[in-house]
Each structure stands twice: as C-alpha cells, then as structure tokens.
Amino acid sequence: MFDPVEKLKEYVRHPSVSADPAFAAGMKGSRELVGGLLRDIGFAVEFVPTPGHPVIVAKRGDNPQWPHVIVYGHYDVQPPDPLDLWKTPPFDPVERDGRLYGRGTADNKGPLMAHIAGVGHLLEKEPDLPLRITFVVEGEEEVGSKHFKDFLREHRAKLADADFVFLSDTGIPNPDQMVITVGLRGMVCFEVELTNARVDLHSGMNGGVLLNPIQALAELCASLHTPDGRVNIPGFYDDVIDVEPWEREQLKQLGLREKAYAEFLGIERFHTPPGFNPFEAIRFLPTLEFNGIGGGYQGEGSKTVIPSKARVKISCRLVPNQTPEKMKELIFRTIRDRAPKGLKLKITDQHDALPYVVVPPDRSNTPKDQSPVLARAFRATHQAATEVFGRPPLYLREGGSVGLIADLKNELGLDAIMLGLFLPEDNLHAPNEGFDLGLMRKGIETVQRVLRSVARG
C-alpha cells in the first residue's frame, strides 16, 4: 500500500490549473497519477474525454446485488497567483508542523487522496468486500464543471444504478469536530455594463452635461439593497424555504462566537438581514454581492476623464427552493427597470448552479421515500465519525456552492454524503494553501469504516 502523504506531495507537484492552457502538462500528470493509484488498488480505469479536460472513471465490483457508491473528487486546482505572497513555491509541497503546504493540498487533492487511501487500505484487508465503488474525478471543478452535466447525461449507464455519492470537498470548523454538509447554496453570476459617450471625454470641457456611467452604475448598484441588508429586488425571497428547528439547533452546537468570527474576517461589525445572526445568514439566506467594479482611469496619479462606460461583476448565492432561471429573470428585469434612461445597458450572463439540500434520516422533515442505502450510509457515517473524532458529527448547510452536487441529484437522482476534510485556516483559493495531515489520517480511517459498514449492511 502506498504512503498517502508522499503520494500527495507527488500529486501536488503536478500544477493542474484547469483555467490556464499553459498548465496542460500538469493536468495530464495529475490525471495519470490518480488513474495509476486507482489501478494499483484494483480498479478498472478509463479517461473519458470531454470538450475540455477528461473525467477519470474507475470501477470495482460488478455484482448488481451489492450496494454501489460513487466517490467524487476533482484533480484540477486554482491558479497560484499572486505568487509573491507564497512563503514557499505553490507546486513544491513543504511539510511543516503537521501540515502540508502547496496549491491543491486542501482543495481537493488532499481530501481525494484520503478517499483513495481509505479505499485502498480497506480492499487490502478485505479484497472480497461486497461493495461496488466507482470513482468519478473531474478536471474542471475550478472552472465551473462546465462539461460535467453533459458527461453525466452521456454516461448515465455507468452511474445511474448507484445508491449515493461520497465526497470530501467541504469544510469543518476544527480538527476535532466533523461536519456532514447537508446543504450548499446555488449561484448565478453576471456582469452589468453601462455605456454613455462613444469615447472617454475630457472632464473639464464636457463635465456637467452628461450622466457619468460610474455615477449611474453606483446608483444602480446601491438600489439593489435596503439599508438593513436585505436584497431589494421584488420576489427575491419568495421561494426561500423555512429553516427547520433541528438545523438551527445543530448550528448552535457548533459553538461559534460572533466576536471571534469578526476578528477572523478583520471587520468591526456585521451587516446581516434582520432576524439572522452571521452564522445563519451565510447558510440559510440568499445574497447579492458585488465582486468587482471598474470604469475610467485606474492607473497611478490622475487622469481627468469622464469614462464612456463602467461595469460591475455580480454574483448571487441561492438557497432552496430558488432556481437560477427564475432568479435571473427577476434580477435582470429589476436592473433593466432601474437603469438610467439614455445609457446603453448590457447584461452578460455567466455561469450558474442550483442549490442543494439533503435531509439526514430520523429528522422531522426526512423524506418518506429516502433510499434505504442512503439512510444506512448516513448512519454509518455518523457512527464512524463519532468513533474517529471522539464526538458526534454535526449536520450543517454550507455557504459555498458546488453545482455538480445538484447536477448529480437532478441528472441521476443521487444524494450526497459530504464529509468535511478542510479547515478555515487552509487558505483555499489563496496563497499558502495548506492541509492538516492529522485530519487526513482521520479521514482515511473514517472512509474505511463508512464503506465497510455500507457493504455489510
């Protein structure tokens, strides 16, 4: 059996940035490393082509009477920029104080390695384990999984008879408290551009005779929220489902403190809609956020112009039962209605994702038709996490978006058990990304226990 830490180091050395064609060799190296590891532990591996980066599909077990679990992961990573903020080179992994530093260590190479190692250890001890396992490892998660839905549709026969999806691409608050993520927010992303004059104008010779696109855009953006923090778009909250009491209780058990959270963020005060504390707001409420804004001169010193255009990038996080299609219709209509007359408005629709929620067994709102194998897997995960981490796991929604989880549900009817294996201090998508190797070892042991229990029923 391979050493998972050393293999993780080797894995990180392949710079698999899916967004940049210059990293094509790193993408290929990462893909081949994962495929080779899975072959070594007894899986039949194929690289399924897509219009973008191939998907790794690896299978073991063919008895239709056995339960079938899909293990999901991704082999691509975020770009390492800005490079000058890294303490050590991003693709030269460094082990220090029980952590491994490098791009992709926590997102998602370390957690995926925990699943591969866990399965490898389990099959080494129990080669005849009555469980079908299919690894599905994509190479485009960091660019929106733009070909993953088509992959699911085209290869439905390979996957449709699975019972649930098992993955680790979510977080936990500390190394001693496992969190099973039961909800993810959806997303819509778009850009708004306002144009007035045909070119930038001299602000002295032409100032005061036309509406400045920056001013117009700022006023438009300001109209999209009320002073108390709510999104000011008619119908925006109409489809938001009520939070169940058990969800609020689970969140309270997390023991988070607002002061510590504010210090972590580096802010003086929170700005949340009435009736929700910050920890509830990031899990249970939809948002509209401005991600970037620009127009006119951006360089050093001054340049006295009235810009011809200004633009803003906007993202909205969605919660059940909101859909990207309906929300874009509401938002775009409002923007068109409020855009100032006489300026040209352009809305560029970008990527989106559906929200996702799954209810664990034995809750007041657990669906009556919930899959018996899924319920068994949830209970097995609860028991395994309790034994390995020394306390029961918590069941929480997360504020982020992983659109492919909703795609798996919509295309294949599969729910997911999301085992958190990264920490707040891991710096996902930021310089000096790191991964807790002690947590990796706990993850390997938890994965073994869960899959053994699911197989044995």
matplotlib code that plots the C-alpha trace (Angstrom):
import matplotlib.pyplot as plt

x = [0.0, 1.3, 2.3, -0.6, 1.5, 4.3, 1.8, 0.1, 3.4, 3.9, 0.3, 0.8, 3.9, 1.8, 0.5, -3.1, -4.6, -7.6, -8.2, -4.9, -3.9, -0.2, -0.7, -1.8, 1.2, 0.3, -3.3, -2.2, 0.3, -2.3, -4.8, -2.3, -1.2, -4.8, -5.5, -2.3, -3.1, -6.6, -5.3, -2.8, -5.6, -7.6, -9.8, -10.5, -9.7, -10.7, -10.2, -13.5, -12.9, -15.0, -14.7, -12.5, -10.5, -11.1, -13.0, -11.4, -13.9, -12.6, -14.8, -14.5, -17.2, -19.8, -22.4, -25.7, -26.8, -24.1, -24.6, -23.0, -21.2, -19.8, -16.7, -16.3, -13.3, -11.5, -7.9, -7.7, -6.7, -7.0, -4.3, -1.5, -1.5, -0.3, 3.0, 4.8, 2.5, 3.5, 6.1, 7.2, 6.6, 3.0, 3.8, 6.8, 5.0, 6.5, 5.7, 5.8, 4.3, 1.9, 0.7, 1.5, 1.6, 1.1, -1.6, -4.4, -3.3, -6.8, -8.8, -9.1, -6.0, -5.6, -9.2, -9.4, -6.2, -7.8, -10.6, -8.3, -6.1, -9.1, -10.5, -7.0, -6.5, -10.0, -9.6, -6.2, -7.7, -11.0, -10.4, -13.8, -15.7, -19.3, -19.4, -19.4, -17.3, -16.9, -14.5, -15.5, -12.7, -13.2, -10.8, -13.0, -14.4, -12.4, -13.9, -17.5, -17.7, -18.8, -18.9, -19.8, -23.6, -23.1, -20.8, -23.5, -26.1, -23.9, -22.6, -25.7, -25.5, -22.2, -23.5, -27.3, -27.6, -25.5, -27.0, -25.3, -22.3, -19.5, -17.1, -14.9, -15.0, -16.4, -15.0, -15.1, -14.5, -11.6, -9.8, -11.9, -15.4, -16.6, -19.4, -21.5, -22.6, -26.3, -26.8, -25.0, -26.0, -26.6, -25.3, -25.9, -23.0, -23.3, -21.8, -23.6, -22.2, -23.4, -22.2, -22.9, -20.5, -18.8, -15.3, -13.8, -14.3, -12.3, -13.9, -13.4, -14.6, -17.6, -18.3, -21.8, -23.6, -23.9, -24.5, -21.3, -21.5, -19.7, -22.2, -25.1, -23.7, -23.0, -26.6, -28.0, -25.9, -26.9, -30.6, -30.2, -30.1, -32.1, -30.2, -30.9, -29.0, -31.9, -31.8, -34.1, -35.5, -39.2, -39.8, -36.2, -37.2, -40.5, -39.2, -36.9, -37.9, -38.1, -35.2, -36.1, -35.6, -33.2, -30.9, -30.8, -30.1, -27.2, -25.7, -25.9, -23.9, -21.1, -20.4, -19.3, -18.7, -19.5, -16.6, -14.1, -15.6, -15.4, -11.8, -11.1, -12.6, -10.9, -14.2, -15.7, -19.4, -21.7, -24.3, -26.9, -30.6, -33.0, -33.7, -30.5, -27.1, -24.0, -23.7, -27.3, -27.0, -24.2, -26.0, -29.7, -30.1, -29.6, -27.3, -26.4, -22.8, -20.6, -17.4, -15.6, -16.3, -14.5, -14.6, -12.4, -8.7, -7.3, -3.5, -1.3, -1.9, -4.8, -6.4, -9.4, -11.8, -15.5, -15.4, -17.5, -18.5, -18.5, -19.1, -19.7, -19.5, -22.2, -22.9, -25.9, -25.9, -29.2, -30.9, -33.6, -36.0, -34.7, -33.6, -31.1, -33.6, -36.2, -33.8, -32.0, -35.4, -36.3, -32.8, -32.3, -35.8, -35.1, -31.8, -33.4, -36.2, -33.8, -31.1, -31.0, -32.6, -30.3, -27.4, -26.8, -27.3, -25.6, -26.1, -23.7, -25.0, -22.2, -22.3, -24.9, -25.6, -28.6, -28.8, -28.8, -30.1, -30.4, -32.1, -30.4, -32.5, -34.6, -35.4, -38.9, -38.6, -36.8, -38.5, -40.6, -39.2, -35.5, -33.3, -32.6, -28.9, -28.6, -30.1, -27.8, -24.8, -25.7, -26.0, -22.7, -21.0, -22.4, -21.1, -17.7, -17.1, -18.2, -15.6, -12.8, -13.3, -14.4, -17.7, -20.8, -20.8, -22.9, -25.2, -25.0, -25.6, -22.6, -22.5, -20.5, -21.6, -20.7, -23.0, -22.1, -23.8, -27.2, -26.4, -25.8, -29.2, -31.0, -29.4, -29.1, -31.4, -28.4, -27.9, -24.5, -22.8, -20.2, -17.5, -15.7, -11.9, -10.6, -10.2, -10.8, -7.0, -6.3, -6.5, -8.4, -8.0, -5.5, -1.7, -0.1, -2.8, -2.2, -3.7, -3.8, -2.1, -3.6, -7.0, -6.1, -5.3, -8.7, -10.3, -8.7, -9.9, -13.4, -13.7, -12.8, -15.3, -18.2, -17.7, -17.2, -20.5, -22.4, -21.1, -22.1, -25.5]
y = [0.0, 3.4, 6.2, 8.7, 11.7, 11.0, 10.4, 13.7, 15.5, 13.9, 14.8, 18.5, 18.7, 18.4, 22.0, 21.2, 24.6, 23.9, 27.6, 28.1, 26.1, 26.7, 24.1, 21.3, 19.1, 19.4, 18.5, 15.4, 14.5, 14.8, 12.7, 9.9, 9.9, 9.4, 6.8, 4.9, 4.9, 3.5, 0.8, -0.2, -0.8, -2.9, -0.6, -0.6, 2.9, 4.9, 8.6, 9.7, 12.6, 15.8, 19.0, 20.2, 18.1, 14.3, 12.7, 9.8, 6.9, 3.9, 0.9, -2.2, -4.8, -5.9, -7.8, -5.9, -7.1, -5.2, -1.5, 1.0, 4.2, 6.9, 8.6, 12.1, 14.4, 16.8, 16.9, 20.5, 23.4, 27.2, 29.4, 30.1, 33.9, 36.1, 34.3, 36.9, 36.1, 32.5, 31.6, 28.6, 27.7, 26.7, 23.5, 22.4, 21.0, 21.6, 19.6, 21.8, 21.4, 18.6, 20.4, 20.1, 23.4, 23.8, 24.6, 22.0, 20.3, 21.0, 21.7, 18.9, 16.8, 16.0, 15.0, 13.0, 11.2, 10.4, 8.6, 6.7, 5.7, 4.7, 2.5, 1.1, 0.1, -1.4, -3.5, -4.6, -6.1, -7.2, -7.9, -9.5, -6.6, -6.8, -3.2, -1.6, 1.5, 4.0, 6.9, 9.9, 12.5, 15.5, 18.1, 21.2, 21.9, 25.1, 26.4, 25.7, 22.0, 23.3, 19.9, 17.7, 17.8, 16.6, 13.9, 12.7, 12.6, 10.8, 8.2, 7.7, 3.9, 3.8, 5.7, 5.6, 2.5, 4.0, 4.5, 7.7, 9.9, 10.1, 13.1, 15.5, 19.0, 20.8, 22.1, 21.7, 24.2, 22.4, 19.1, 17.6, 18.3, 16.6, 18.3, 16.4, 19.1, 18.7, 21.8, 24.1, 27.4, 27.8, 30.6, 33.0, 35.2, 38.0, 41.3, 44.7, 47.4, 50.9, 53.0, 56.7, 58.6, 56.9, 57.5, 58.8, 62.6, 65.5, 66.2, 69.9, 70.5, 68.1, 67.8, 68.6, 67.9, 64.1, 61.4, 59.8, 55.9, 55.4, 57.5, 55.8, 52.4, 53.2, 54.4, 51.3, 49.0, 50.9, 50.4, 46.6, 46.5, 48.1, 49.8, 46.8, 44.4, 42.8, 42.4, 45.0, 43.0, 42.2, 38.5, 37.8, 35.9, 34.4, 30.8, 30.6, 27.6, 28.0, 26.8, 23.7, 23.9, 21.0, 22.9, 25.9, 23.6, 21.9, 25.3, 26.3, 23.2, 24.4, 27.0, 29.8, 33.2, 36.4, 38.3, 35.6, 35.5, 39.3, 39.2, 36.4, 38.5, 41.7, 43.7, 45.8, 44.9, 42.6, 43.6, 40.9, 41.0, 41.3, 38.0, 36.2, 36.1, 35.9, 32.2, 31.7, 34.3, 32.5, 29.2, 29.9, 33.2, 34.1, 37.0, 39.5, 40.6, 42.9, 41.1, 43.8, 47.2, 49.3, 52.2, 55.1, 55.6, 53.0, 53.9, 55.9, 59.6, 61.4, 61.5, 63.8, 61.9, 61.0, 57.3, 56.1, 53.0, 51.3, 47.7, 45.6, 41.9, 40.5, 37.0, 35.8, 32.8, 30.9, 28.7, 26.0, 26.3, 29.1, 28.4, 30.2, 30.6, 32.3, 34.4, 35.7, 36.7, 38.7, 40.3, 41.2, 42.7, 44.9, 46.1, 46.9, 48.8, 50.8, 51.5, 55.2, 56.3, 57.3, 54.9, 51.7, 48.7, 45.3, 42.3, 39.4, 36.1, 33.9, 30.5, 29.4, 26.5, 25.1, 25.0, 21.6, 20.2, 16.6, 15.7, 13.0, 10.1, 10.4, 14.1, 15.6, 16.5, 13.4, 12.3, 9.2, 7.7, 8.2, 5.4, 2.7, 2.5, 6.3, 6.2, 3.4, 5.3, 8.4, 6.3, 4.6, 8.0, 9.2, 6.2, 6.2, 10.0, 9.7, 6.9, 8.6, 12.2, 11.4, 13.3, 13.1, 14.9, 18.0, 18.3, 21.8, 23.6, 25.5, 28.9, 27.9, 26.4, 23.1, 23.0, 19.5, 18.1, 19.4, 18.1, 14.6, 14.9, 16.3, 14.1, 10.8, 11.2, 10.7, 12.4, 13.1, 12.5, 15.3, 14.5, 17.8, 17.5, 21.0, 23.8, 27.5, 28.1, 26.0, 29.1, 27.6, 29.6, 31.8, 31.9, 29.5, 26.8, 24.0, 20.7, 19.2, 15.7, 14.6, 15.3, 13.4, 10.3, 10.7, 11.0, 7.8, 5.9, 7.3, 6.4, 2.8, 2.5, 4.0, 1.9, -1.3, -0.7, 0.2, -3.1, -5.2, -3.7]
z = [0.0, -0.9, 1.6, 1.2, 2.4, -0.1, -2.9, -2.0, -2.3, -5.7, -6.7, -5.7, -7.8, -10.9, -11.5, -12.6, -13.2, -15.4, -16.2, -18.0, -21.1, -20.1, -17.4, -19.7, -18.8, -15.1, -15.8, -17.6, -14.9, -12.2, -14.2, -14.8, -11.2, -9.9, -12.6, -11.7, -8.0, -8.6, -11.0, -8.3, -5.8, -8.2, -10.2, -13.9, -15.1, -18.1, -19.0, -20.5, -23.0, -22.8, -24.9, -22.0, -19.6, -19.3, -16.5, -14.6, -14.2, -12.1, -11.2, -9.0, -8.3, -10.7, -8.6, -9.0, -5.6, -3.9, -2.8, -5.2, -4.1, -6.3, -4.8, -6.3, -6.5, -8.8, -9.9, -11.0, -8.8, -8.7, -10.2, -7.7, -8.2, -6.5, -6.4, -4.3, -1.3, -1.1, 1.6, -0.3, -4.0, -4.6, -6.6, -4.4, -1.4, 2.0, 5.2, 8.3, 11.8, 10.8, 7.7, 4.0, 2.1, -1.6, -4.2, -4.1, -0.9, 0.7, -2.5, -3.5, -3.7, 0.0, 0.6, -2.5, -1.5, 1.8, 0.0, -2.4, 0.6, 2.7, -0.1, -0.8, 2.9, 3.1, 0.0, 1.1, 4.3, 2.6, -1.1, -1.4, 0.1, -1.2, -2.4, -5.9, -5.9, -8.8, -8.6, -10.7, -10.7, -13.0, -14.2, -14.4, -11.0, -10.6, -13.8, -13.0, -14.0, -17.4, -19.1, -16.2, -16.7, -20.3, -19.1, -16.6, -19.4, -21.9, -19.4, -17.4, -17.8, -15.9, -12.9, -12.7, -10.6, -7.7, -4.3, -3.2, -3.8, -1.2, -1.3, 0.7, -0.8, 2.2, 5.5, 9.2, 12.0, 13.7, 13.5, 16.3, 15.0, 11.9, 10.0, 7.5, 4.9, 4.1, 2.0, -0.5, -1.9, -5.6, -7.7, -10.6, -11.9, -14.4, -15.5, -16.0, -18.2, -18.7, -21.7, -22.5, -24.8, -27.6, -26.1, -22.8, -22.5, -21.1, -17.7, -17.9, -21.4, -21.1, -17.4, -16.2, -19.5, -19.3, -16.8, -15.8, -16.2, -13.0, -11.1, -12.9, -12.1, -8.4, -8.0, -9.8, -7.5, -4.4, -5.3, -5.1, -1.3, 1.5, 4.4, 6.7, 4.4, 2.5, -1.2, -2.7, -5.7, -5.9, -5.3, -4.4, -1.2, -2.3, -2.8, 0.2, 2.4, 6.2, 8.3, 10.3, 14.1, 14.1, 11.7, 14.0, 16.9, 15.1, 14.3, 17.9, 18.9, 16.8, 19.5, 17.2, 18.6, 16.7, 18.1, 17.1, 13.6, 13.2, 14.2, 11.8, 9.0, 10.1, 10.3, 13.1, 12.7, 10.8, 8.4, 8.2, 7.4, 10.4, 12.3, 11.3, 13.0, 10.8, 11.1, 10.0, 7.2, 5.4, 5.4, 5.2, 3.2, -0.5, -1.3, -4.0, -3.9, -6.0, -6.9, -8.9, -10.3, -12.8, -15.3, -16.3, -15.4, -13.0, -13.1, -10.8, -10.4, -12.1, -15.5, -15.7, -17.9, -17.9, -18.9, -21.7, -19.8, -16.4, -15.4, -12.4, -11.7, -9.6, -8.0, -6.1, -3.8, -3.9, -1.3, -1.7, -3.5, -5.7, -9.2, -11.4, -14.2, -12.1, -10.1, -13.2, -14.7, -11.5, -11.2, -14.8, -15.0, -12.0, -13.4, -16.7, -15.0, -12.8, -15.3, -16.2, -19.4, -22.2, -21.3, -23.1, -20.8, -21.4, -19.1, -19.7, -18.2, -16.9, -15.1, -12.5, -10.2, -8.4, -4.6, -2.9, 0.3, 1.7, 4.9, 7.1, 8.4, 11.5, 11.2, 11.2, 7.5, 6.3, 3.0, 3.5, 0.3, 1.2, -0.1, 2.5, 1.4, 1.7, 5.2, 6.1, 4.8, 6.8, 10.0, 9.2, 8.7, 12.0, 13.8, 12.1, 12.6, 16.3, 16.8, 15.0, 16.1, 19.6, 19.3, 17.1, 13.8, 13.2, 10.1, 8.6, 5.4, 4.0, 2.4, -0.7, -4.0, -5.5, -8.5, -9.6, -6.4, -7.6, -11.1, -9.7, -8.0, -11.0, -13.6, -11.7, -8.7, -6.3, -3.0, -1.4, 1.9, 2.2, 4.7, 5.6, 5.4, 5.2, 7.8, 7.9, 8.1, 5.0, 2.7, -0.1, -3.4, -1.6, -1.2, 1.3, 1.0, 3.4, 4.6, 8.1, 7.8, 11.1, 9.7, 6.6, 8.7, 10.4, 7.0, 5.8, 8.9, 8.6, 4.9, 5.7, 8.5, 6.5, 3.4, 5.4, 7.2, 4.0, 2.4, 5.3, 5.7]

ax = plt.figure().add_subplot(projection="3d")
ax.plot(x, y, z, "-o")
ax.set_aspect("equal")
plt.show()
